[in-house]
Amino acid sequence: MTPDDARTTRAAPAPGQAGWERVVAPLRSAATVRAGVYLVVGGVVAGAYVTLVAGFVQMFASLQTPRVATVVLALVSAVLVSTPPFLAPVRALEIAAVRTFLDVAVPQPAPGAPPPGAATRWRAAAWYGLHLALGAAVLVVVLFLVPVATQLVLSATGVEPVLLADWRPWEALPPWAWLVTAVLALLAVPYAVALARAVLRQAALPLLGPDQTERIAELEAAADRDAERGRLARELHDSVGHALTVTTLQAAAAARLLDRDPVAARAALAAIEETGRTAMADLDHVLGLLRADAAAATRGGAPVRSPARTLADLDALLDDARRTGVDVHLAQDEVLLPDVPRAVSREAYRVVQEALTNALRHAPGEPVAVAVARGPGSALVVEVRNPLGPGTRRRAPDDPGRERRGLAGMRERAHLLRGEVSAGPAPDGGAWVVRATFPLAGSGG
C-alpha cells in the first residue's frame, strides 16, 4: 500500500460514520446558511403579500368602507403585485440568486437572446411562488420555534417561568425535559431550511432553466462564435502565410544575388521590407477584429468586422509575388468587379492569395496565371494555374488525411457563400489548377 492509499483509507469514513455525517451536515453547512438567507428573504416578501391581502380583507369587512373604490384599488393592487414574477429581469435576478444561494448552475440568459416566451414566464412565476411559499414556511418555523425554545430554556432555569405558568402539559414535565425540547426545537430550524433547500434545488432547473427557444439561441450564438474564430484563423493563415512565403523567397533571392548583383539584392530586401509592412497591417487588422469581438461580447453586442482586402486589392497582391521573380499574369473582367458583393469579393481575394502562396511555395520560379471572370449561371469564377513540372511538390487533394489547412480554409470560405473549390492537376497533367466558384445571385455584402 502506498502512502497515498493509506491516506485515502484513513480519510474514508466508515458506513455508519458517513450516515452520521449526512445527518449532522445541515447543522454545520455554509450552504444551509446561504439557503436560509434566501428563504428568509422570500418569507419577508411573502409576508408583505399576506399583509396586503389582510388589509383588503379588513377593508371589505368594514361596513364604512366604500365598496367600489375598494374593489378598484384591490384590482389595481392585484395587477401590480402579480406582474413582477412574469418579468424577464425578475427571472434573471432569481437565476443569479439561485446560483449564489442554492449552488445550482442554472444557465443565465445569453446576451442578446430573444425575450422569454409565455411558457418560460409562467415557469418563472411558478418558481417565484414556490420560493415565497417555502420562505414563508421557514420564516414561520423560525418565528415560532425560536421564541418557544427560548422560553423553555428560561422556564427550565427558573429565570422567567411566568409565560409558561399556564401551559398545563409542561407543568408535569421536569425542567430537563424542557431543555431537551428546546434543543430539539432549535435543531428543527436548520433541518427545515435544508428540506426547503432540497426542494428548491430540485425545482430550479425545471422552472428556471432555458426553454427550447433559449437553447436554440445559445447554440446559434456558440455556432457564430465558432464561425468567427474559424474566420479569424483563416485570415491569419492566409495573410501571414502569404507574407512569410514571399519573404522567404525574397530572402533566398537576395542571398543568391548579394555578390554578383547588389542592385537586385537590394531590390529583394526592399521587397521583404514592403511585404513585412503589409503583413503587419494584416496582423493588426486581425488583432483589431479579435479586440472588437471581445469588446462586443463583453457589451453583449454583435462582433465588429473591420474592412478587409477584396478583389480591388488584387494588383498589389500580385505585385508582391512578382517581386520574387515569378511571372504572374492576371486576366480580370473589370466590368464584373462592381457587381461582385463585398463578401464574395473578400473571400475570393483570400482564395487567390492562398492559391498563389501555395504556387510560390510548391513550384517556385514557375509562372502563375490568375483569372477572374463571370461563370455560367451568374457566378464568379476565380482560377489560379501554374505549371506542374517534375520538381513540383504536391499532395494528393483527395486524401483528407494529408490535405493542407490552406485548401481546407479555401473550401470553408467558399462553402460559407454556397460556393465550391476544386484543386488538382489539369486534365492534360501539365498544370496545377485551383478553381473557386461563388454564386452571385442573392449574395450579401
Helices and strands as residue ranges (DSSP letters): H 3-11, H 15-24, G 25-27, H 30-61, H 67-82, G 84-86, H 88-97, I 98-102, H 118-156, H 168-171, H 175-208, H 212-257, H 262-299, G 311-313, H 314-322, E 328-332, G 337-339, H 342-362, E 368-375, E 379-387, H 405-416, E 420-425, E 431-439
